[in-house]
């Protein structure tokens, strides 16, 4: 008479152990789908006097400005170079504000939560105000979703300043799409005038310098098919086990 209760207990214990195993395997499959790794998408050091990115995944270009001499970069080492460019908006009514600067273009379809960082130095008579803008698939440049509308102000001209902007608002880009970023000189949004870092007046022939331009992002890895397959098998076996035990009253 004691055989039946013992048999029921053994089947229950086996079933519970399998449930725990299936839960762990399914959890592993879920983790595989959400694992992300931050890495460099494209970067420009300009040390080789080149407008191509260090990884050959993008290219930089000047927007309505002209190149100057390649200057010492942030470390001031003789091999460390920064790009310098000049000739900004010279119109009396400042109608070309937001059109002069430098741009960066690359194909981007494997990353999300993008962040853009760079080092910047400005001449004593250059505009201290700039704006980061973006364009997806060659559409018009916008700053929608960026903090402070992408506007920034530099407060010194003798040293490089570290700049950064979170591009998470852009969101994951469609596969095959391209992304362009540009940093342009603008007037002070409050006064509508070009203002410098100090007391000297603005001159269009002054300059900006850029160094260590980096776009980083989190790469979302494709799940391991083997892990997902084990997870699916575990779910299927678990369902069959429940139906089998339900039929003989074990989980009933």
Backbone torsions as a table, in degrees:
resi	resn	phi	psi	omega
1	UNK	NA	-18.8	179.7
2	UNK	-87.8	-6.9	-175.3
3	UNK	-67.7	-40.2	-175.8
4	UNK	-65.2	-49.2	178.1
5	UNK	-58.4	-39.5	-179.7
6	UNK	-63.8	-41.5	-179.9
7	UNK	-64.4	-40.5	178.2
8	UNK	-62.8	-44.7	-179.4
9	UNK	-61.9	-40.4	-179.0
10	UNK	-66.5	-40.3	179.2
11	UNK	-68.4	-37.7	177.5
12	UNK	-62.4	-43.3	-178.0
13	UNK	-64.2	-41.8	179.0
14	UNK	-62.7	-42.6	-178.7
15	UNK	-63.7	-44.6	-178.3
16	UNK	-65.1	-38.8	178.0
17	UNK	-62.5	-40.3	-179.5
18	UNK	-66.9	-38.8	178.5
19	UNK	-59.5	-44.6	179.7
20	UNK	-63.3	-41.9	179.5
21	UNK	-63.5	-43.8	179.8
22	UNK	-62.9	-39.8	180.0
23	UNK	-62.0	-41.9	179.2
24	UNK	-64.6	-43.7	-178.6
25	UNK	-65.3	-44.2	178.9
26	UNK	-63.2	-38.5	177.9
27	UNK	-63.1	-38.5	177.3
28	UNK	-62.5	-40.6	179.3
29	UNK	-65.1	-39.5	178.5
30	UNK	-64.6	-41.5	178.7
31	UNK	-62.6	-36.7	-179.0
32	UNK	-64.1	-34.0	-178.4
33	UNK	-75.9	-22.4	-173.9
34	UNK	-107.7	-0.9	-178.9
35	UNK	-68.9	127.9	-179.9
36	UNK	-130.0	146.5	-178.4
37	UNK	-128.2	127.1	178.8
38	UNK	-78.5	133.3	177.3
39	UNK	-151.0	175.1	-179.5
40	UNK	-84.5	124.3	176.6
41	UNK	-82.3	-52.2	176.7
42	UNK	-152.3	150.8	178.3
43	UNK	-149.5	151.4	179.3
44	UNK	-130.0	117.7	175.7
45	UNK	-101.0	-21.6	179.3
46	UNK	63.9	11.0	-177.2
47	UNK	-66.5	-26.4	-179.2
48	UNK	-98.1	16.6	-179.8
49	UNK	58.1	37.8	-176.3
50	UNK	-121.5	147.1	176.9
51	UNK	-91.3	-5.2	176.3
52	UNK	-79.3	149.3	178.8
53	UNK	-69.7	159.6	-179.3
54	UNK	-59.8	-30.0	-177.6
55	UNK	-95.4	1.1	-175.9
56	UNK	60.1	32.3	178.6
57	UNK	-108.7	2.1	-178.7
58	UNK	-164.5	173.2	-179.7
59	UNK	-142.9	144.7	177.1
60	UNK	-102.9	152.7	178.5
61	UNK	-149.9	151.2	179.6
62	UNK	-87.7	138.5	-179.5
63	UNK	-106.0	102.0	176.5
64	UNK	60.1	20.4	174.9
65	UNK	-122.0	169.6	-179.7
66	UNK	-120.6	147.3	-178.3
67	UNK	-72.6	146.0	172.3
68	UNK	-106.4	-159.3	178.7
69	UNK	-76.5	149.2	174.7
70	UNK	-73.2	119.7	-174.6
71	UNK	-104.7	169.1	176.4
72	UNK	-61.3	142.8	-178.8
73	UNK	-85.7	-158.4	-173.6
74	UNK	-66.2	-32.1	-178.1
75	UNK	-84.8	-15.0	-177.4
76	UNK	65.9	11.6	174.4
77	UNK	-70.0	149.3	-174.2
78	UNK	-65.0	-20.7	177.7
79	UNK	-96.5	-6.3	-180.0
80	UNK	-89.9	120.7	-176.4
81	UNK	-121.8	154.6	175.6
82	UNK	-130.8	148.8	178.4
83	UNK	-85.3	136.1	177.9
84	UNK	-121.8	138.2	179.5
85	UNK	-143.6	156.4	-174.4
86	UNK	-143.9	-172.3	-178.5
87	UNK	70.6	77.8	179.2
88	UNK	-97.1	-165.1	-176.2
89	UNK	-58.6	123.4	-179.7
90	UNK	-114.8	8.2	-179.3
91	UNK	-73.4	143.3	-177.2
92	UNK	-65.2	-33.1	-177.6
93	UNK	-96.1	7.1	174.3
94	UNK	59.7	32.5	-175.9
95	UNK	-73.0	-14.7	179.8
96	UNK	-100.5	19.5	175.0
97	UNK	-58.5	132.0	179.5
98	UNK	88.7	12.1	-178.3
99	UNK	-117.5	-13.0	-175.9
100	UNK	-110.7	131.0	178.9
101	UNK	167.5	-136.1	-178.0
102	UNK	-140.7	145.5	-178.6
103	UNK	-125.3	159.1	179.9
104	UNK	-135.8	130.2	-176.9
105	UNK	-130.5	139.7	178.3
106	UNK	-163.3	157.4	174.3
107	UNK	-81.3	131.3	-176.1
108	UNK	-142.5	111.8	179.0
109	UNK	-146.8	16.4	-177.8
110	UNK	-122.7	3.6	-174.7
111	UNK	-130.9	161.6	173.4
112	UNK	-142.4	178.9	-175.7
113	UNK	47.3	53.7	-177.6
114	UNK	-72.0	148.7	174.2
115	UNK	-137.6	136.4	-176.5
116	UNK	-116.0	126.1	-179.6
117	UNK	-130.5	152.6	177.6
118	UNK	-162.7	164.7	173.6
119	UNK	-109.2	135.8	-176.3
120	UNK	-139.3	140.6	174.4
121	UNK	-132.2	143.6	-178.4
122	UNK	-124.5	151.6	175.3
123	UNK	-69.5	160.6	-176.9
124	UNK	-63.5	-20.7	-178.8
125	UNK	-114.7	11.2	176.7
126	UNK	-88.1	162.7	177.4
127	UNK	-64.8	134.1	177.8
128	UNK	-86.2	-5.1	-177.8
129	UNK	-108.3	137.0	178.6
130	UNK	-140.9	172.7	179.2
131	UNK	-146.1	137.4	173.1
132	UNK	-94.2	130.1	179.4
133	UNK	-129.9	158.9	179.9
134	UNK	-136.6	157.0	177.8
135	UNK	-140.8	135.5	178.8
136	UNK	-112.1	125.9	179.3
137	UNK	55.9	44.1	173.7
138	UNK	63.7	22.7	172.7
139	UNK	-79.5	178.2	-179.6
140	UNK	-64.3	151.4	179.7
141	UNK	-75.0	135.5	179.2
142	UNK	-137.7	172.3	174.7
143	UNK	-130.0	19.9	-177.7
144	UNK	-57.0	128.0	176.2
145	UNK	89.0	-13.1	-179.9
146	UNK	-78.6	147.3	178.9
147	UNK	-59.7	134.6	179.5
148	UNK	56.5	28.1	180.0
149	UNK	59.5	25.5	179.0
150	UNK	78.5	2.2	-176.1
151	UNK	-84.1	139.1	176.6
152	UNK	-141.6	161.3	178.9
153	UNK	-130.2	130.9	175.4
154	UNK	-93.4	137.3	-174.3
155	UNK	-110.2	-0.5	179.1
156	UNK	-144.8	155.1	-178.0
157	UNK	-122.3	-9.9	-176.9
158	UNK	-87.7	-16.3	-179.0
159	UNK	-134.1	160.2	175.4
160	UNK	-72.4	143.6	174.6
161	UNK	-111.1	143.0	178.4
162	UNK	-87.6	124.9	-177.2
163	UNK	-121.2	151.4	177.5
164	UNK	-156.1	153.6	177.8
165	UNK	-148.9	129.6	178.0
166	UNK	-80.3	123.3	-178.7
167	UNK	-104.1	18.6	-177.6
168	UNK	-59.6	-27.2	-178.6
169	UNK	-64.9	-23.2	178.1
170	UNK	-66.8	-34.0	179.2
171	UNK	79.7	172.2	176.9
172	UNK	-60.6	135.3	-179.0
173	UNK	-88.7	148.2	177.6
174	UNK	-60.7	149.4	178.7
175	UNK	-60.6	132.3	-179.9
176	UNK	89.4	-3.0	-179.1
177	UNK	-81.8	163.7	177.4
178	UNK	-121.7	152.1	-179.1
179	UNK	-125.3	134.0	174.6
180	UNK	-123.1	138.4	176.0
181	UNK	-123.0	146.6	174.5
182	UNK	-143.0	144.3	176.6
183	UNK	-113.6	117.5	-172.3
184	UNK	-124.8	153.1	177.2
185	UNK	-80.4	135.3	179.4
186	UNK	-135.5	168.0	173.9
187	UNK	-78.8	164.7	173.4
188	UNK	-62.2	119.7	-178.0
189	UNK	-57.7	-24.0	-178.6
190	UNK	-81.4	-45.7	-174.9
191	UNK	-97.1	-20.1	-176.5
192	UNK	74.8	12.9	-179.0
193	UNK	-116.6	152.9	172.8
194	UNK	-75.2	126.5	-179.2
195	UNK	-127.3	146.3	-177.8
196	UNK	-99.7	-177.8	180.0
197	UNK	-77.3	-14.9	-177.5
198	UNK	-136.3	-144.2	-176.5
199	UNK	-90.9	-12.0	-177.3
200	UNK	-72.7	147.6	-176.4
201	UNK	-79.2	158.0	-177.8
202	UNK	-72.0	139.7	172.6
203	UNK	-136.5	133.7	-175.9
204	UNK	-64.0	-26.6	-177.0
205	UNK	-82.9	2.3	176.2
206	UNK	-71.5	-177.1	-167.6
207	UNK	-134.9	161.8	167.9
208	UNK	-122.7	150.3	172.5
209	UNK	-126.1	143.5	178.9
210	UNK	-127.6	145.4	176.4
211	UNK	-153.4	157.1	175.0
212	UNK	49.5	55.1	177.2
213	UNK	-84.2	125.2	-174.1
214	UNK	-139.7	132.1	171.0
215	UNK	-111.8	119.9	178.6
216	UNK	-115.1	159.6	179.4
217	UNK	-162.9	166.9	177.9
218	UNK	-98.2	118.9	178.3
219	UNK	-83.7	125.2	177.3
220	UNK	-90.9	112.4	-175.3
221	UNK	-76.9	147.0	174.4
222	UNK	-71.4	133.6	-178.8
223	UNK	-57.9	147.9	176.2
224	UNK	-69.0	117.3	-177.2
225	UNK	-56.7	-34.5	-179.0
226	UNK	-65.5	-41.5	179.7
227	UNK	-65.9	-43.0	179.8
228	UNK	-64.7	-38.5	-179.4
229	UNK	-62.9	-42.4	178.0
230	UNK	-62.7	-39.6	179.7
231	UNK	-63.8	-41.2	179.9
232	UNK	-66.6	-43.0	178.0
233	UNK	-60.7	-40.5	-179.4
234	UNK	-62.1	-42.2	179.6
235	UNK	-63.4	-43.7	-178.1
236	UNK	-64.5	-44.8	-179.7
237	UNK	-65.1	-37.5	179.1
238	UNK	-62.4	-41.1	179.4
239	UNK	-64.6	-41.7	178.6
240	UNK	-64.3	-39.1	-179.3
241	UNK	-63.3	-42.4	-179.8
242	UNK	-63.1	-41.5	-178.8
243	UNK	-67.2	-38.3	-178.5
244	UNK	-65.8	-45.3	-179.0
245	UNK	-69.8	-33.2	179.1
246	UNK	-64.9	-34.5	-177.1
247	UNK	-69.5	-29.2	179.9
248	UNK	-102.6	13.1	172.4
249	UNK	83.6	3.6	-176.8
250	UNK	-65.0	-47.4	-179.0
251	UNK	-99.7	7.9	-170.8
252	UNK	-45.2	NA	NA
